[in-house]
Amino acid sequence: MDALPGERTPGGTADAAPGSDRTDGRAAPAPGGGRFAEERAVAVRAAQEAGALLRAGFTGDVGVRAKGDRGDVVTDLDLMAEQLVVARIREHFPHDRIVSEEAGTLPPSGAADAADPGRTWLVDPLDGSNNVAIGLPAYGVGIALCVDSAPVVGVVHDPVTDRTWTACAGAGAYGPAGRLAGPSRPLPAAGPLLAWTQGHAVRRTDPVARALRGALEERCRRLLQLWAPLLAWAMLARGDIDGFVGYRAEGIDLPAGLLLAAEAGVEVRALDGGPFHGGAAGPDTDRSFVAGRAEDLPFLLDLVGSACPVTALTG
């Protein structure tokens, strides 16, 4: 497909070296785009427009309110970005269902007899609200389209650097420097560089979470806890980190990040090493995972397995 407004065409080889798209601008267009080319284009434009809104509002007086009793927050920027993204999707795909972080489930706005029950958009308009609330510039926008619960389009946008990464099922993952290929280097002798995420429902005293974090901190070179998992998925797809471990992760942003990583060649497993079947719906106990390149998964799975019995990891 042709480049979207504001996007750059990759100027080198298809596979970018780790970290090589740091300053190259927005997402490069995926070749063709196939069946979901229009959906991808709409999602990219919506994410970038929302990103511009977030970037402009970040330095201002951001209204912050508590969301639940587990330390999560919602900001005025969440709501404004959500309204924008939902409106853009509604404009182009009125017959699709939307599930958004703050608004919840929004039924199709078009004629009921034209609705497609198998198509659902997932919108995280501000991934990293807690970071924004304390003035930390680490946040993103995530949009995914799922068909029959499987992600087919994923878009992750970083408003701070104005970079976008996208994936379509079966068509690869792309960023500003071209096609993404995930981690390519062997694990360093000092230990892997991993990211960590856990869901808001996980209590500070959760024994499995504490054991996992402790094992990772002990055996990793560095453990990143960004409070914005979409940025971690993008880092993994680019090959900037060696792996990603999640425990009872949030569901709304998972499909976009998961598709981006999978299309970049990353493998994702459940903590016990079995197939990972987690998605936006279902219990958060289904959303615990280890992600990395295939050659590194035995080490990563041994690492998390050393922290807890398998029964605890799968319970």
C-alpha positions in Angstrom: 0.0 0.0 0.0 1.1 3.6 -0.5 2.7 5.4 2.5 0.2 7.0 4.8 0.3 10.8 5.4 3.2 11.6 7.6 4.9 8.1 7.2 8.3 7.5 5.6 9.2 4.7 3.2 12.0 2.5 4.4 15.3 3.4 2.9 17.3 0.3 3.5 17.0 -3.4 3.6 13.8 -5.0 4.8 15.2 -6.2 8.1 16.3 -3.5 10.5 19.1 -3.9 13.0 18.1 -3.8 16.7 17.3 -0.2 17.7 17.9 1.2 14.2 14.5 2.9 13.9 15.0 5.2 16.9 15.1 8.4 14.9 13.7 7.5 11.5 10.2 8.9 12.0 6.9 7.1 11.8 6.0 3.6 10.7 7.1 2.5 7.3 4.2 1.1 5.2 3.8 -2.6 5.1 4.0 -4.0 1.6 0.6 -4.6 0.2 -1.4 -4.9 3.4 -3.7 -7.5 2.1 -7.2 -8.0 3.4 -6.9 -5.5 6.3 -5.0 -2.7 4.6 -7.8 -0.2 5.1 -8.2 -1.1 8.8 -4.4 -0.8 9.3 -4.4 2.7 7.7 -7.3 3.9 9.7 -5.7 2.6 13.0 -2.4 4.2 12.2 -3.9 7.6 11.5 -6.1 7.4 14.6 -3.2 6.4 16.8 -0.9 9.2 15.5 -3.7 11.8 15.8 -4.3 10.7 19.4 -0.5 10.7 20.0 -0.3 14.3 18.9 -3.1 15.2 21.3 -1.3 13.4 24.2 2.0 15.0 23.4 0.5 18.4 23.3 -1.3 17.9 26.6 1.5 16.1 28.5 3.2 19.3 29.5 0.0 21.0 30.7 -2.1 20.7 33.8 -3.3 17.1 33.5 -6.4 16.2 35.5 -5.9 12.8 37.3 -8.5 10.7 39.2 -8.2 7.3 40.9 -9.6 4.3 39.1 -10.5 1.5 41.5 -8.6 0.8 44.7 -5.5 -0.8 43.3 -3.5 2.3 42.4 -4.6 2.7 38.8 -5.6 6.2 37.6 -7.4 7.8 34.7 -6.5 11.2 33.3 -8.3 13.8 31.2 -5.9 12.9 28.4 -7.1 9.2 28.5 -10.7 10.4 27.9 -9.8 12.9 25.1 -7.6 10.4 23.2 -10.2 7.7 23.6 -13.0 9.9 22.2 -10.8 10.7 19.2 -9.8 7.1 18.4 -13.4 5.8 18.8 -14.7 8.5 16.6 -12.2 7.7 13.8 -13.1 4.0 14.0 -16.8 4.7 14.0 -16.5 6.9 11.0 -14.9 4.2 8.9 -16.3 1.0 10.4 -19.7 1.8 12.0 -20.7 -1.9 12.0 -17.9 -3.0 14.2 -17.9 -3.4 18.0 -15.3 -1.4 20.0 -14.0 -2.2 23.4 -12.1 0.7 24.9 -10.1 1.1 28.1 -12.3 3.7 29.8 -15.6 3.5 27.9 -15.9 -0.3 28.0 -17.9 -2.1 25.3 -19.4 0.0 22.6 -21.9 -1.7 20.3 -21.9 -1.0 16.6 -23.4 2.3 15.6 -24.5 1.3 12.1 -27.6 -0.7 11.1 -28.1 -3.7 13.3 -28.5 -6.1 10.4 -25.2 -5.0 8.9 -23.2 -5.5 12.1 -20.4 -8.1 12.0 -20.3 -9.9 15.4 -16.9 -11.3 14.7 -15.1 -8.0 14.4 -14.0 -6.1 17.6 -11.6 -3.2 17.9 -9.6 -2.9 21.1 -8.5 0.6 22.1 -6.0 1.6 24.8 -5.9 5.4 24.2 -3.2 6.0 26.8 -1.1 3.1 27.9 1.0 4.4 30.8 -1.5 6.7 32.6 0.3 6.4 35.9 3.5 7.6 34.1 1.7 10.6 32.7 0.2 11.4 36.1 3.7 11.8 37.6 5.2 13.6 34.6 7.2 10.6 33.2 7.3 10.7 29.4 6.8 7.0 28.8 3.4 6.2 27.3 1.8 4.9 24.2 -1.4 4.4 22.1 -2.5 0.9 21.2 -5.2 -0.2 18.7 -6.0 -3.7 17.6 -8.7 -5.3 15.4 -9.7 -8.9 16.4 -11.7 -11.2 14.1 -13.3 -14.0 16.0 -11.1 -13.1 19.0 -7.8 -13.4 17.0 -5.8 -10.2 16.4 -5.4 -9.3 12.7 -4.3 -5.7 13.0 -2.1 -4.2 15.7 -0.8 -0.7 16.0 1.5 0.7 18.7 2.4 4.4 18.7 4.9 6.2 20.9 3.8 9.9 21.1 7.0 11.0 22.8 9.2 10.0 19.8 6.4 10.1 17.2 7.2 6.5 16.1 4.6 3.9 15.0 4.9 0.1 14.7 2.3 -2.0 13.0 1.4 -5.6 12.2 -1.1 -7.4 10.1 -1.7 -11.2 10.6 0.5 -13.1 8.2 2.0 -10.0 6.7 4.8 -9.2 9.1 5.5 -6.3 11.5 6.9 -2.9 10.5 8.4 0.2 12.0 10.1 3.3 10.8 13.2 1.5 9.4 11.3 -1.3 7.7 10.4 -4.9 8.7 10.9 -5.9 12.3 12.7 -9.2 13.1 12.7 -9.4 16.9 15.8 -10.2 19.0 18.8 -11.6 17.0 21.7 -11.6 19.3 22.6 -14.4 21.7 21.8 -13.9 25.4 24.6 -12.0 27.0 26.8 -13.7 29.6 25.7 -11.0 32.2 22.1 -12.2 31.8 19.2 -11.1 29.6 17.6 -7.7 29.4 13.9 -8.4 30.1 10.7 -6.4 30.5 8.1 -7.2 33.1 4.4 -6.4 33.4 1.6 -7.4 35.8 -2.1 -6.6 35.9 -3.6 -4.0 38.1 -5.5 -6.8 40.0 -2.3 -8.3 41.2 -1.8 -7.4 44.9 1.6 -6.2 46.2 1.7 -9.3 48.4 0.9 -11.8 45.6 3.5 -14.6 46.3 3.8 -15.7 42.7 4.5 -12.1 41.4 7.0 -11.5 44.2 8.8 -14.8 43.5 8.9 -14.1 39.7 10.2 -10.6 40.1 12.8 -11.8 42.6 14.1 -14.5 40.3 14.2 -12.1 37.3 16.0 -9.4 39.2 18.6 -11.9 40.5 19.4 -13.5 37.1 18.8 -10.7 34.6 21.2 -8.0 33.6 18.2 -5.6 33.9 14.5 -5.9 34.5 12.5 -3.1 32.9 9.1 -2.2 34.5 7.8 0.5 32.3 4.1 0.7 33.4 3.4 0.9 29.7 3.5 -2.7 28.3 2.9 -1.6 24.7 6.3 0.1 24.7 7.8 -3.1 25.9 6.2 -5.2 23.1 7.6 -2.7 20.6 11.0 -2.9 22.1 10.9 -6.7 21.9 9.7 -6.7 18.3 12.5 -4.3 17.4 15.1 -6.5 19.2 16.1 -3.9 21.7 15.4 -6.3 24.6 15.8 -10.1 25.0 12.4 -11.0 26.3 9.2 -10.1 28.1 7.5 -11.7 31.1 3.9 -11.0 32.1 1.9 -12.1 35.1 -1.9 -11.8 34.9 -1.4 -9.0 32.4 -4.1 -6.5 31.4 -6.2 -7.6 28.4 -7.0 -4.4 26.5 -3.5 -3.8 25.2 -2.4 -7.4 24.9 -3.6 -8.3 21.3 -1.9 -5.3 19.7 1.5 -6.0 21.4 1.2 -9.8 21.0 0.5 -9.5 17.2 3.4 -7.1 16.7 5.8 -9.4 18.5 4.5 -12.6 16.8 4.8 -11.1 13.4 8.3 -10.1 14.2 9.2 -13.7 14.8 8.9 -13.7 18.6 7.5 -16.8 20.3 5.1 -16.5 23.2 4.5 -19.3 25.7 2.5 -19.7 28.9 4.7 -19.6 32.1 4.7 -23.4 32.2 6.1 -23.6 28.7 2.7 -24.6 27.1 0.9 -22.8 24.3 -0.2 -19.3 25.2 -3.9 -18.8 24.6 -4.5 -15.5 26.4 -6.4 -12.6 24.9 -8.4 -9.6 25.8 -11.3 -11.6 27.2 -11.3 -14.3 29.8 -9.7 -14.4 33.3 -6.4 -12.7 33.8 -4.9 -16.0 35.0 -4.8 -16.9 31.2 -2.6 -13.9 30.5 0.7 -14.9 32.1 3.4 -15.3 29.5 7.1 -15.5 28.5 8.1 -14.0 25.2 11.4 -14.2 23.4 13.2 -15.7 20.4 12.8 -19.4 20.1 16.4 -20.2 20.9 16.2 -18.3 24.2 12.9 -19.7 25.5 14.3 -22.7 27.2 16.5 -20.4 29.3 13.7 -17.9 30.0 11.3 -20.7 30.9 13.8 -22.2 33.3 14.3 -18.8 34.8 10.6 -18.3 35.6 10.2 -22.0 36.6 13.0 -21.7 39.2 10.9 -19.1 41.0 7.7 -21.1 41.6 6.3 -24.6 41.2 4.5 -25.1 37.9 1.2 -25.5 39.7 1.6 -22.0 41.1 2.5 -20.5 37.7 -0.6 -22.1 36.1 -3.0 -21.6 38.9 
